Amino acid sequence: MTTSLGTTSPGTTADRIRETLLTLAPATLDVIDDSEKHRGHGGWREGGGTHFQVRIRAAAFNGLSRVECHRRINALLAAEFARRLHALAIDARGVEA
């Protein structure tokens, strides 16, 4: 598995997103904090951790529609949305057998 987080410190929103999505045993996982691109926009907060991109490939998504993949990820990250996360761009796909 490959992961990409950029520079983050333990306990950040990015770390928690990554740890949560690792439960899906992804083949690849990229968690990208885009918060600074949204400075001054709705949902942005000082210190970032509000706007993310996630790219994930996991067998857990094999046979699921794009909407089903998104629903599963959003359900897993519900606590993060309640805590600080405002927006999440998701690219989730299964892996070929």
Backbone torsions as a table, in degrees:
resi	resn	phi	psi	omega
1	MET	NA	142.1	173.5
2	THR	-113.8	144.2	176.5
3	THR	-133.4	154.2	177.7
4	SER	-140.6	123.5	-178.4
5	LEU	-125.9	-15.1	-173.6
6	GLY	76.2	-152.1	179.7
7	THR	-101.1	113.1	178.5
8	THR	-138.2	158.4	176.6
9	SER	-105.8	157.9	-179.3
10	PRO	-55.3	140.6	176.4
11	GLY	85.9	5.1	179.1
12	THR	-77.3	166.7	175.6
13	THR	-56.7	-43.0	179.3
14	ALA	-59.3	-43.4	178.7
15	ASP	-61.7	-43.2	-178.9
16	ARG	-68.1	-38.5	175.7
17	ILE	-60.7	-48.6	-179.2
18	ARG	-58.7	-50.1	-178.7
19	GLU	-60.0	-40.2	179.5
20	THR	-65.8	-45.8	-177.3
21	LEU	-73.3	-20.7	175.1
22	LEU	-64.3	-19.5	176.6
23	THR	-65.1	-16.9	177.5
24	LEU	-85.6	0.9	-178.8
25	ALA	51.3	56.9	-176.5
26	PRO	-69.4	149.2	170.9
27	ALA	-74.4	-38.1	174.8
28	THR	-140.1	148.9	179.1
29	LEU	-150.8	123.0	173.8
30	ASP	-121.5	126.8	176.3
31	VAL	-120.8	115.3	-173.2
32	ILE	-121.2	122.6	179.0
33	ASP	-84.5	109.7	178.9
34	ASP	-101.3	14.7	-172.7
35	SER	-55.4	-42.1	-175.6
36	GLU	-63.9	-28.1	177.3
37	LYS	-67.0	-16.8	-175.7
38	HIS	-110.6	15.2	179.0
39	ARG	-51.7	129.0	178.7
40	GLY	86.3	-10.1	178.9
41	HIS	-88.4	168.5	178.5
42	GLY	-56.7	136.1	177.4
43	GLY	86.1	-15.0	179.9
44	TRP	-71.8	141.1	176.4
45	ARG	-130.9	150.4	174.7
46	GLU	-56.0	134.9	-179.8
47	GLY	96.1	-7.6	175.6
48	GLY	73.1	-156.6	-179.6
49	GLY	75.0	24.6	-175.5
50	THR	-115.0	-28.0	-175.6
51	HIS	-127.2	123.4	-175.7
52	PHE	-135.2	157.0	166.3
53	GLN	-113.1	140.1	174.0
54	VAL	-128.3	127.3	171.4
55	ARG	-119.0	120.9	-175.3
56	ILE	-139.5	138.7	173.1
57	ARG	-123.6	121.8	-177.5
58	ALA	-150.7	143.2	176.5
59	ALA	-59.9	-25.3	178.8
60	ALA	-59.4	-19.8	-179.5
61	PHE	-98.5	-3.7	179.1
62	ASN	-56.3	129.2	177.5
63	GLY	81.8	-3.3	179.6
64	LEU	-93.3	149.0	174.2
65	SER	-74.3	166.0	177.6
66	ARG	-58.0	-42.4	179.8
67	VAL	-63.4	-41.7	178.9
68	GLU	-64.2	-39.2	176.6
69	CYS	-62.0	-45.9	-179.5
70	HIS	-63.5	-43.0	179.1
71	ARG	-61.0	-41.1	-179.6
72	ARG	-64.2	-45.2	179.2
73	ILE	-65.0	-45.7	179.0
74	ASN	-60.1	-38.5	177.9
75	ALA	-65.5	-42.4	179.1
76	LEU	-63.9	-31.8	-175.8
77	LEU	-101.0	15.9	-178.6
78	ALA	-54.8	-40.7	-179.8
79	ALA	-64.7	-35.3	178.3
80	GLU	-69.4	-37.8	175.8
81	PHE	-63.9	-37.6	178.7
82	ALA	-70.8	-28.3	-175.1
83	ARG	-85.6	-58.5	-173.9
84	ARG	-151.9	-30.7	-175.8
85	LEU	-61.9	130.0	-178.7
86	HIS	-109.9	-41.4	-175.8
87	ALA	-141.1	140.6	-178.6
88	LEU	-138.6	116.1	173.8
89	ALA	-91.8	123.8	-172.4
90	ILE	-116.6	130.6	168.2
91	ASP	-123.4	96.9	-176.0
92	ALA	-120.8	130.5	179.9
93	ARG	-144.4	158.1	173.3
94	GLY	-76.1	177.7	176.2
95	VAL	-115.0	150.5	178.8
96	GLU	-73.0	141.1	-179.6
97	ALA	-70.2	NA	NA
